[in-house]
Amino acid sequence: MKHIQLTETILYVENQAVSTTFYEKLFRQKADLNVPGMTEFRVSAHCKIGLMPNNGIAKILKNQTPHPQTGIGIPRCELYFYVEDISLEYANATALGAQLISPITDRDWGDKVCYFADPDGHIIAFAEKIG
């Protein structure tokens, strides 16, 4: 048995409400948790995506690292989602106004992938295996 049971990736965001609305539309589901300081989406059985305001995490990190606000708009991570229907995800992300980085393209690592950016510049990829 693997010792890691669940993965939660927490994105630091400038505006929790704006990012929550964006990801509710992107995931086509309401947040599983949405309280001041944290929003969470369970996107699969073993994966959650969290949203935490920059100022909230800055209180925890104190002066040990640069303030997360200094990274707004700079790609700081990539969420890479294997999906059932990449065309559906592409159309949905486009319709909600996600910033298109790259259209659906066959990649040399064996995936068909499209890339978008969220309101904070985090990169979101939707992928399907080729063939």
Order of alpha helices (4+ residues) and beta strands (2+ residues): beta-alpha-beta-beta-beta-alpha-beta-alpha-beta-beta-beta
